[in-house]
Every structure is written in C-alpha cells, then in structure tokens.
Amino acid sequence: MAHSSLPHPLAAKVSDTDAAQRLRAAGQRVTRLRVVVFKTLLEAEQPLSHPELQQRLEASETGGVDRVSLYRNLEWLVQIGLAHRITADDRVWRFSARREEMATQHPHFHCVSCGQVFCLPESSVPVPCLPADYSMIEMELVVNGVCAHCGKAPPPKN
C-alpha cells in the first residue's frame, strides 16, 4: 500500500521512446513488453512487487500480461543492470528501475506496518572491504521501521 506522503521526488512520466532508448543503449533487443515493464518501473514512486506491477500493467493500455512473461522480463532487467531487486524482511521481492541519478549504492526503507518500500537515495552506503580476489556485484541494505503515515511507535512484537 502506497501513501501519498511517500518521499520519492524521482518518479515522473517517461515516454515509450525514452524507455526504449535506454534499453537500446544497454545493447538490448527492444520488445513492446520490455518497454512497458521498464517504463512502469521508471515511473513508479516506489519499488513494486510482481503483483503490484502486474496490476499497474493491467490497468494501463497494455492490458493483461502473462505473469511468467512479466517475471522473466523483471529478472532480465535485473540481469542487465537496468533494475534491481529489493527483498525486505517480509520476503517479498520488489523491483525498481536503476535511475542514472541514483547510480550509487543506497539503502531502502521498509515499513513493517503497511509494507511499503522506498529508496533512500540521499543516504550513501560505504562499500565494505572485501578479502583479496573477491568482487562485489551488488549490496543490499534495508532499514526496517515504521513510516510517518503508520505512526512513530513500532508495532508490538508477537
């Protein structure tokens, strides 16, 4: 559930042409589904789960999208580096487009009350020192807490 107080100034309308151009610039074949999936991620105000993305696509002029095809396209975008996958403690994968203005590693916030997840691009994360001959592909940091909409006190532990 997204709240209107979500702090995401980067979400904006993206044309099909712009989305297709970024796919081509990454050296990838452009298909209609790839464009609409990537465009939807670029326009999203927060990372989206597979079902949330499928709902947005079905509500758009795109219409129904096969869930397996959607999942394959999401995984493909992650593999080529145009999207990243975020997993919070609820074990739900959410996908977000990699934006040029957020090229550095950054943490994400997960509200344990309502489930929303969003980027914290203003917070930099130092790269850890790895042993010799190790290389980092990606680092993930999720801050679990309660968003402003849900209140300041954390929910009681069961």
N, C-alpha and C positions, 0 to 999 in steps of 0.2 A: 504494500500500500504506500503510495507516494503522498507526501504532504506538500501543500503549497509553499511552506516555509523552507523547502529544500534549498540548500546553498549551492546551486550549480549555475554559474553565470555563463558556462561554455555552450550549453545546449542552444542550438539555433537551427533554422531551416537550412537544408542542404539540397541542392539540385541533384537530379539523377546524373547530370553531366559531371558535376564535381565528384560525386562518389565513384563514377566510372573512371574518371581521370586518375584518381588515387589508386584504384585497382590496377590500371594500366601502368602507372608509374612504378608500381611494385613488381611489374613484369608478369602480371597475371592475366589470364583469359577473362573477358568480361561476359557475364550472362545476366539476364534480367533478374534472376533470384539473388545472385551475388550482389548486384547493385542495390536492390531494395532492402536486403538484410543489412548491408553495410551502412546504407543511408539511414535506416531506422536506428542503428546503434549510434551513429554520429549525432542524430537529432535528440536522442534520449537524454533526459535530465538526470538520470542515474543509471547504473548498471542494471541490465534486465536479465531475468531468468528466461529459460527456454519457453515456458508457458506465457510469460508476460510478452515476450517478443512475438510469439505466435498470435496472441490476442490482438496486438497492435497491427500486425500484418493483415489479419482477417478483417479488422475494422477499416482498413485503408482500401484504396482502389485495387490493391494487389489481390485481395480476396483470400481464399483458403490456400494454405501452404501445407504440404505433407510434413509431418513432424520429423521424420527421419531426414528428409532433404534439408530441412531447416537446421537440424543438429549437425549434419555434415558440413553445411556452409559455415556455421559458427566455429566448428573445430578447424576448418580450413582457414578462416580469418585469423584464428589464434596461431596456427602453424606458420603462416606467412608474416606474422608480426603486425597485422593491422588491427587486431583486437586482443584483449587479454581477458582471462577468466579469473574471477574472484570467488573464493569459497569462504564463507563466514562459518561460525560455529553451528549454524542450522544445517550445514552440509548441502546447501543449495548452490549450484553453480550459477553465477551471474556473469554476463558478458558486457564489456564496454569497449567502444572503439578507442584505439590509441590515437590521441589527438596530438598534433605537432606541438601545440603549446604545453602539453604535458608529457614531454619526451623523457623526463627523468622519473626514476622510481619514486613512488609516493604511496602513502598508506590509504586505507579505505576505512570508513566508519560504518558499523553495522548496529542498528537499533535492535536490541534484544526484545523490545516490546512489540513494535509494529513490523519489524523485518526489513525496513528499507536499508539500502546500502548505497553509499555515495563516495566519490573520490575526495581526498583531502590534498589537492594539488599544491597548496601553499606550504605543506609540511614535507620537508625533504627527509629522506631516509638514507643514512650513511651506508655505503656498501661494506659488508663485513670483510675482514681479512680472511682469505681462504688459504688452505695449505698449498704448497707448491704443486704445480701441474693440475690444479683444479680450476674450473672456469664456471662462472655463474651464467645461467641462461635467463632466469627471472627470479625475482624475490617478491614475496607476498607478505604484507603486514596488514592485519585487520584489527581495528580498535573496536571492541565490543562495548556498548554503553546504551544510554537512553537519549533519544533525540529531544530537541526542545518541544516538539509537539506532544510527545508522550509524557513529559514531565521530567523533573530533575532527580527524583528518587528512583534508584534501581528497583526492579520488581523483586518481590521476596523469593528467596531460594526455596526450592521444594526439598 
